[in-house]
Amino acid sequence: MIKEDIIQKRKLPEMVEDQMIEDIIQNFNFRKCYLTMKSLNWTWGLEDRSVPSIERLKRSAIDRLKNAIEVAKQGKCFKSTYFSSSGGLKASAFVNRYGYIENLILEFVLTEWESDGD
């Protein structure tokens, strides 16, 4: 197999990232997020102040995931995790030592607390 054939068979990083995003959007339980937000009357927006629909949650999740990827690619620290969050959705992108996105995570964060011991 010549070198050009090998190169053509490799997937571009952007294609892999798009597949990772699609996998998350297809498998993440947006209905559970919606029902939780509805029961808590957790609204978004300054004008309409409404509980976001499942489609709006999905669009926001895609934005968070793409933003986490973008920030990770701009970062100078490899083997690190970069985040993007808003409205309860938190996306994390892990960059491997070669500068490629190795892992994407989407979470719905209801509550969290952290202490550094000070």
Secondary structure, DSSP 8 states (H G I E B T S, - for coil): --HHHHHHHS--HHHHHHHHHHHHHHHS-HHHHHHHHHHHT--B-SSS-B---HHHHHHHHHHHHHHHHHHHHH-S-SSEEEEEEETTEEEEEEE-TTS-EEEEEEEE-S--------
